[in-house]
């Protein structure tokens, strides 16, 4: 059993992500609290992330197209 540093509820170790540096090998916050934090952060920066992705795709379109062609050649059975 471990106590989450955010919600202050004792939960089993399976409710915490692994973290090799800590003493017990688990993160200090439970999975549900971390998920909540991540979703809030994503919603806050959603437009920035979308713009950054569009920019990356535009800058790397040749590399991306090459990858897609190779993937299609290897997996063309899926598309027939």
Backbone as JSON, one array per atom type, in Angstrom:
{
  "sequence": "XXXXXXXXXXXXXXXXXXXXXXXXXXXXXXXXXXXXXXXXXXXXXXXXXXXXXXXXXXXXXXXXXXXXXXXXXXXXXXXX",
  "N": [[0.84, -1.19, 0.0], [0.41, 2.24, -0.74], [0.53, 5.78, -0.31], [-0.97, 8.29, -2.17], [0.48, 11.33, -3.25], [-1.04, 13.45, -4.09], [-3.96, 13.01, -4.03], [-4.08, 11.88, -1.54], [-4.92, 9.32, -0.8], [-4.7, 5.96, 0.25], [-3.45, 3.42, -1.76], [-3.08, 0.39, -3.71], [0.13, -0.84, -4.88], [-0.02, -1.36, -7.59], [-1.55, 0.64, -8.59], [0.07, 2.73, -9.16], [2.43, 4.23, -11.38], [5.46, 2.74, -12.65], [8.73, 3.58, -11.44], [12.0, 3.64, -11.55], [13.93, 4.99, -9.96], [12.95, 5.75, -7.47], [12.52, 4.69, -3.99], [10.59, 2.62, -3.5], [10.09, 1.93, -6.08], [8.03, 3.09, -7.52], [6.0, 5.79, -8.85], [5.24, 8.94, -7.18], [2.6, 9.9, -7.37], [-0.69, 8.65, -7.97], [-2.04, 6.64, -10.72], [-4.54, 7.58, -11.65], [-4.6, 10.26, -10.75], [-2.39, 11.28, -12.14], [-3.28, 10.93, -14.74], [-5.41, 12.7, -14.82], [-4.03, 15.15, -14.47], [-2.5, 15.16, -16.81], [-4.48, 15.27, -18.81], [-5.6, 17.77, -18.29], [-3.38, 19.42, -18.79], [-3.0, 18.84, -21.5], [-5.4, 19.82, -22.63], [-5.06, 22.5, -22.08], [-2.86, 23.22, -23.67], [-3.55, 22.46, -26.21], [-3.99, 23.69, -28.79], [-1.43, 24.72, -29.35], [0.03, 22.34, -29.5], [-1.18, 21.09, -31.71], [-0.52, 22.89, -33.76], [2.28, 22.7, -33.71], [2.59, 20.04, -34.46], [1.52, 20.11, -37.09], [3.41, 21.8, -38.27], [5.73, 20.22, -37.99], [5.06, 18.02, -39.61], [4.86, 19.3, -42.07], [7.52, 20.19, -42.45], [8.85, 17.75, -42.52], [7.81, 16.24, -44.6], [8.8, 14.81, -46.84], [10.34, 12.76, -45.69], [8.32, 11.53, -44.22], [6.54, 10.72, -46.26], [8.18, 8.87, -47.58], [8.46, 6.94, -45.56], [5.76, 6.15, -45.38], [5.33, 5.05, -47.95], [7.11, 2.85, -47.89], [6.01, 1.4, -45.75], [3.5, 0.79, -46.84], [4.29, -0.88, -48.97], [5.28, -3.08, -47.55], [3.03, -3.89, -46.17], [0.89, -4.22, -47.93], [-1.09, -6.12, -48.28], [-3.0, -5.65, -46.4], [-4.44, -3.57, -47.44], [-5.85, -4.38, -49.61]],
  "CA": [[0.0, 0.0, 0.0], [1.15, 3.49, -0.84], [-0.35, 6.94, -0.26], [-0.78, 9.24, -3.27], [0.82, 12.65, -2.73], [-2.03, 14.44, -4.5], [-5.3, 12.74, -3.5], [-3.89, 11.44, -0.14], [-5.62, 8.06, -0.58], [-3.82, 4.79, 0.2], [-3.81, 2.51, -2.85], [-2.1, -0.68, -3.92], [1.25, -0.42, -5.72], [-0.39, -1.47, -8.99], [-2.21, 1.9, -8.95], [1.13, 3.73, -9.39], [3.35, 3.9, -12.48], [6.8, 2.35, -12.23], [9.75, 4.63, -11.44], [13.14, 2.91, -11.0], [14.78, 5.76, -9.06], [12.38, 5.85, -6.11], [12.79, 3.56, -3.09], [9.65, 1.52, -3.71], [10.0, 1.65, -7.51], [6.78, 3.63, -8.06], [5.85, 7.25, -8.85], [4.55, 9.39, -5.96], [1.18, 10.13, -7.63], [-1.38, 7.47, -8.55], [-2.32, 6.7, -12.15], [-5.72, 8.41, -11.92], [-4.22, 11.67, -10.57], [-1.51, 11.64, -13.24], [-4.12, 11.0, -15.94], [-6.15, 13.95, -14.7], [-3.08, 16.23, -14.72], [-2.14, 15.11, -18.22], [-5.6, 15.73, -19.63], [-5.7, 19.22, -18.09], [-2.26, 20.03, -19.5], [-3.25, 18.7, -22.93], [-6.46, 20.76, -23.0], [-4.51, 23.85, -21.98], [-1.91, 23.46, -24.75], [-4.03, 21.71, -27.37], [-3.76, 24.41, -30.05], [0.01, 24.76, -29.59], [0.46, 21.0, -29.91], [-1.66, 20.85, -33.06], [0.28, 23.71, -34.66], [3.62, 22.12, -33.74], [2.5, 18.82, -35.27], [1.36, 20.51, -38.48], [4.7, 22.33, -38.71], [6.65, 19.1, -38.12], [4.65, 17.24, -40.78], [5.21, 20.09, -43.25], [8.98, 20.18, -42.59], [9.34, 16.38, -42.72], [6.87, 15.54, -45.49], [9.53, 13.85, -47.67], [10.66, 11.63, -44.81], [7.05, 10.89, -43.88], [6.05, 10.04, -47.46], [9.05, 7.71, -47.79], [8.05, 5.95, -44.56], [4.44, 5.64, -45.74], [5.48, 4.16, -49.12], [7.74, 1.6, -47.44], [5.02, 0.7, -44.95], [2.49, 0.27, -47.75], [4.88, -2.01, -49.69], [5.37, -4.22, -46.64], [1.71, -4.28, -45.63], [-0.14, -3.97, -48.95], [-2.16, -7.11, -48.14], [-4.03, -5.05, -45.55], [-5.19, -2.56, -48.19], [-6.54, -4.98, -50.78]],
  "C": [[0.89, 1.25, 0.0], [0.14, 4.63, -0.88], [0.01, 7.9, -1.39], [-0.5, 10.62, -2.68], [-0.19, 13.72, -3.11], [-3.39, 14.2, -3.84], [-5.28, 12.24, -2.06], [-4.65, 10.16, 0.21], [-4.6, 6.92, -0.67], [-4.35, 3.83, -0.86], [-2.74, 1.44, -2.98], [-1.01, -0.19, -4.89], [0.93, -0.5, -7.21], [-1.08, -0.2, -9.51], [-1.23, 3.03, -9.24], [2.01, 3.27, -10.55], [4.71, 3.54, -11.91], [7.77, 3.53, -12.36], [10.99, 4.05, -10.77], [14.0, 3.67, -9.99], [14.25, 5.8, -7.64], [12.63, 4.56, -5.31], [11.89, 2.36, -3.36], [9.44, 1.19, -5.19], [8.73, 2.17, -8.17], [6.78, 5.15, -7.99], [5.08, 7.68, -7.6], [3.04, 9.64, -6.15], [0.55, 8.92, -8.31], [-1.71, 7.71, -10.02], [-3.5, 7.62, -12.46], [-5.4, 9.9, -11.75], [-3.32, 12.14, -11.72], [-2.3, 11.78, -14.54], [-4.89, 12.32, -15.96], [-5.25, 15.15, -15.01], [-2.72, 16.31, -16.2], [-3.25, 15.65, -19.09], [-5.79, 17.24, -19.49], [-4.6, 19.94, -18.86], [-2.49, 19.97, -21.01], [-4.31, 19.71, -23.39], [-5.95, 22.19, -23.01], [-3.63, 24.19, -23.19], [-2.3, 22.8, -26.07], [-3.72, 22.41, -28.69], [-2.28, 24.49, -30.38], [0.52, 23.42, -30.11], [0.05, 20.7, -31.34], [-0.83, 21.64, -34.08], [1.69, 23.15, -34.8], [3.62, 20.86, -34.59], [2.38, 19.15, -36.75], [2.69, 21.0, -39.05], [5.69, 21.2, -38.93], [6.34, 18.29, -39.37], [5.05, 17.99, -42.05], [6.72, 20.05, -43.5], [9.52, 18.8, -42.95], [8.49, 15.58, -43.69], [7.58, 14.52, -46.38], [9.84, 12.57, -46.88], [9.4, 10.83, -44.49], [6.48, 10.12, -45.07], [6.87, 8.79, -47.76], [8.66, 6.59, -46.82], [6.72, 5.32, -44.95], [4.52, 4.71, -46.95], [6.06, 2.81, -48.71], [6.75, 0.77, -46.61], [3.96, 0.06, -45.84], [3.03, -0.94, -48.51], [4.93, -3.26, -48.81], [4.01, -4.76, -46.24], [0.59, -4.11, -46.65], [-1.28, -4.99, -48.9], [-3.33, -6.54, -47.32], [-4.93, -4.12, -46.34], [-5.95, -3.11, -49.39], [-7.94, -5.45, -50.45]]
}
